[in-house]
Amino acid sequence: MEGLAVSCARKCNQCEFSALFNGSPVVKTAKGSNKERLPKINLDFVSGVVLSAVGGTKLRLLLMMSGVSPISTSTFHRLKRFYVSPAIDELFVKKQEVCKVKYMEPVRFWVKPIINRCYDAVISAQGNGDLAKEKFRAILQCIQGKHTFDKDATFKHLKECGHTSTYNPEYYIKNKRIIDRLEEQVFTEKNIEDIGSVSWILQTSPCESINALAWRYAPKDYYFARSGHEMRTRQAVLHWNHLKQGIIDGSRSVVAKKSYTNPTHKNKVWRKVRKAASHTWRAEVKIGTYKVSDYFRAEQYTFPRFVEEWKSHPRKVWEELTRPLVPSAADPHLEEEKKEEED
């Protein structure tokens, strides 16, 4: 038994027919070896745990604590590192390529500055909602090359942009259709009103759902390595973009409205409830893990020094790393431990 995958040799007592049975097909790898066997069910389990954010991680920890450890810790992290993580990176880069296509050329330079200045508008306003709104509206003026607002009566708190130097004039947007599109999708009246109610310490606001989503994928409790944190952050971005894409293409229509009490303004607010997302991006990542296996080279088995280190570790050391923290009564190793203690 290898994790969730079961393999055994079977033989008929009457006709003496013998054959091997595998409970899970083996994923094809670039280098065929018994040490590089990759049962499909093991890879699917690891992909499901990683892609389901904190919920999947907690489920895996619960299984380990209960003694039902479906896959060893070392194997889990190996599959995550060499198969799942590269597939997430590949899909993330593919989704970001939309900013490089021809029709995004006029606004490609402004994607990151708009995001940064939205955060700056909230934080620098220090709780002044009107000032935050004006700083948010000033972004649309700035990308057109307008950096002073003395003659605009709607700007009462902000008279000019806060950046030290002007941008390169060739990046300014002059096309009226592009400006109208930005007003329709980004600088809407609702977003302007919402930006005024955002806490300047980024704790409460209806438009901060991306922070709540990021917490599900990359909380501080699971920050063990920078590479792992970056992988989880990419998952949060993929999840967020998928939700927004569903709203744009109409697949996530509004099905109901739900009320909740706003503790800041002490009033009842109605929130739109949209149709559940399909999360097809997770299926794309799982398919990507199979593609990664086609050209994967397991260096840990070909590197001589690693092989020697692997053989030098005693059995009990690996058991401490792979066995559940609180084994169940059905753990077969408990009987061996009892015998060793009696002897």
N, C-alpha and C positions, 0 to 999 in steps of 0.2 A: 504494500500500500504506500503510495507516494502522495501525501496530502489528501485531496479529495479523490484522486485518481486511484483506481483499483486494478491491478493486473495479477493474473494467476495462470497456472498451467492446468489444463483439464485433460482427463483421460477416461475413456469409456471402458468399463469392466468387461463388456461382452465382445465388442469388436476391436478393442485396444486402440481405438482412434484417439489421438492426442492432438491438442491444439492450444494455442495461447489465447487468453481472453483479456481484453483491455476495456475497462469501463469508460474510458475517454480516449478519443483520437489524439494522436500526437501531432502537434503543430510542427510543420516543416521548418528546419533551421538550415543555415548555410553550411554548417559543418556537422555532419552526422556523427554522433557519438552517444554511447550509453549514458555518459555523464551529462550530456546536454539534452536529455529527454525533456520535452516540454509538453505535458498533458494540457489539452485545450481547457479542461475544466479548471485547472489551477490558474491559468492565465485569465480566464473569465472571472474567477473569484477575486483575484487581485485587482483587476480592472474595475469591478463593481465596487469594491471597498474604497479604492482611491477616488473614483469619480463621484461617489455619493457623499463626498465632503465628510464632515465630522460624524454624521450619522453612521456611515459605514465603518469608520474607525472605532466608534464606541461599540458597534455590534461585534467587531472582531475581538476587541478587548473583553467583552462579555463572554464570548465563546471560550476564550483562553482561560478566563477566571473560573468558568464552570467546568473546565476539564475537557471540553469538546473543541480541541484545537484542530481546525481543519487543515492547517498548513503551518509549517515551522516558520519562526520569525526570520531566520536567515534566508529561507527560500522566498518568503514574502517580500523582503526588502530587495532581494536580488532581482526578482521579476519586475518589481516596481521601478527599480533604477535602470535596468537594461532594456525594458520593453515598453512599459506604460509611459514613463517620463519622456522618452524620445517621441512617442506618438502624440503626446500633448503638445510638445514644442512644435512639432511639424504642423499640427492643425492650427495652433495659435499664429504661427507665421503666415499660414495660408489665409486666415481670416483677416490679418492685418494688411494683406496685399491689396485690399480694396482701396486703401488710401493712396496707392500708387497708380491706379488706373487713370485713363486719360480724363474722364469727366470729373475726377476729384482734384485735378491739377490746380484749379484756382484757389481752393480752400485747404490744400494739403499742408501748407506751411502753418495754417492757423489752428489746426486740430489740437495740438498740445498746448499752445498759448491760451486758447479759450478755456481749456480745462484748468490750467494753472491759475488763470485770472479769476475763474469762478470761486476757487478756494480762497484766493487772496481777497476777493470782495467780501466774503463772509468773515474771515479771520481779522482782517484789518479794520472792519467796521466796528468791532468790539461790542456787538449787540445792538448797534444802531441800524434798525431795519431799513429806514429810508435811505441811509448812506449806502447800504449793501445793494439796494435796488438800483441806485444811480450808478454804482460801479459796475454792476452787471450790464446795464444798458449802455454804458460807455464802451464796452468791448465792441459792440456793433459799430459804433462811431469810429473807434480806433482802427479797425481793419479797413476802413474806407479812407484813412489818412487824416481824420479830423481828431485833433488832440486837445482842443480847447472848446469849452462849452459856455463861454460868457454870454453869448447871445441867445442861448437856449433857456427859456424860462422854466422848463421842466426840471432842469438841474439846479437845485437850490443848495446842496451841500458840496457838490463836486464841480470844480471849475476847469480842471485840466487832468490829463492822464498822469499817473504817478510814476511811469517808467522814466528812466534817466535819459535814454537816447531813442530817437525815432527809428522805426523799422526801415528796411530797404524799400524805396518807393515801388520797385517792381513787384513786391508782394501784396501791395494794396489791391483790394477788390473794387473794380469799377463797374462791373456788370450789374445792372439793376435787377435782373432775374435771379442772380445768385443771392443778392441781399434779401430779396423778397422770400426766397426759399429758406434762408437762415431765420428770418422772422417767423416763418410759418412752423419750422421744426424746432428751433432752439430758443430764440428770444420771444417766446409767447407771453401773453399776459399772465397765464397761470404760473409759468416759471418765474416771472418777475415777482409775483406776489409770494410765491413759495420761498424765493431766495431771501426775502425779508424776514421770514420766520425761522431761518436756520440758526441754531445756536452757534455762536462764534467759537465755542470749544468742541463743535462737531459732535453733539450728543443727541439732540432731538430735532427732528424735522421730517415731514413726509417725503421730502426729496433726497433723503440720505439713505435710501434703501440699499444702495450699492455698498455702503459701509457695513450694513447688517449682513448683506450677502457675503462680503469679504470675510467677515468674522466667522461665518460657517465653514469657510474653506481654509482660512489661514489665521486661526486664533493664536494667541501667545502661548496657550497651553501645549500646542503641538509644534512650537518653533524649536526644532532640534538642529537643523542645518540650514544654511542659506539656500542651497540648491533645492531642498524640499520646500522651503517657504516660497521660493520663486515659482516652483511648479504649482503649488496651491493657488498662488496669486493669478497665474495664467488661467487656471480653471475658473476662478471667480469672474475674470474678464470674459471668458468664453460663455459662461452662464448668463452674465448680464447682457452681453450683445445678442444672445439668442432670444432673451425675453423681449428686448427692444425691437429686434427684427420681426418678431411675431406681431407686435403692435403695428409696425409699418406696413407689413404685407396683409394685414387683416385676419390672420389665423387666430389671434388671441383677442376676440371681440369681447365687449362688456356684456356680462350675463346677469349681473346684479349689482346692488349697492349695499355697503355695510357701514354702519355708524359706529363711531368710537368717540370717547371724550378726550379732547385736547387738554392736557394738564397745564399747558402754558397759558392759553387764552381762556380756559374754563368754559368751553363751549363744545357743542356736539358737531362733529365733522363727518361728512359722508365720503366714503372711499369707494372707488370703483373696483369691482371684483371681475377680473377677466378670466377667460377660459384657460384651463391648465395648459402649460406648454408641453410640447412633445419631447423636448430635449434630445433632438436627433444628433446633437454634437457629441453626446456620450457614445452613441453607436459608431460615429465616425472615428472616435479615439480607439474604440475596441477593434475596429477593422484595421486601424493603423498599427496596433500592436502585432497583428499577424504579418503585416508588411515588414515591420522592423525585424521580425524573426528570419526573414528570407536572407538578409545580409548581415545578420548578427554574428560576431566572432566572440566566443566566450573566452576571453583572455585569462580569466581566473583559473581555467583548467590547462591552459597551454603554457602558462608562466611557471617555470620550475620552482622559483622561490616560494610562490604561493602554495604549490603542491606540497612542498616540504613542510611549510607551516601548518597546512591543513592536517597532514598526517601526525604532526607532533602534538596536536591538541588531544588530550585524553577525552574519553567518552563523556565523563561527568561534566566537563566544562561546556560541551555543546548542549547537554541536556538542560543545564541551567539557563542557557540562552533561548532554547526552543520550547521547553515544557511550560505549561501553565503556572502562574504564580501560586494559585490555590488549586491543586489537583483534586479531581473528584474521587469518590470511593471506587469508581470503576477503572481508575488508572491502573494498568497492569504493572507499572513500575513500583507501585506501592508494596506489592508482595515481595519484590526483590529487596527493597529497602528494609522491610521488616526482618527478612532472613539475615541480612547483613548486620542489623542491630542485635539480633539474638546471638549470632555467632561471636 
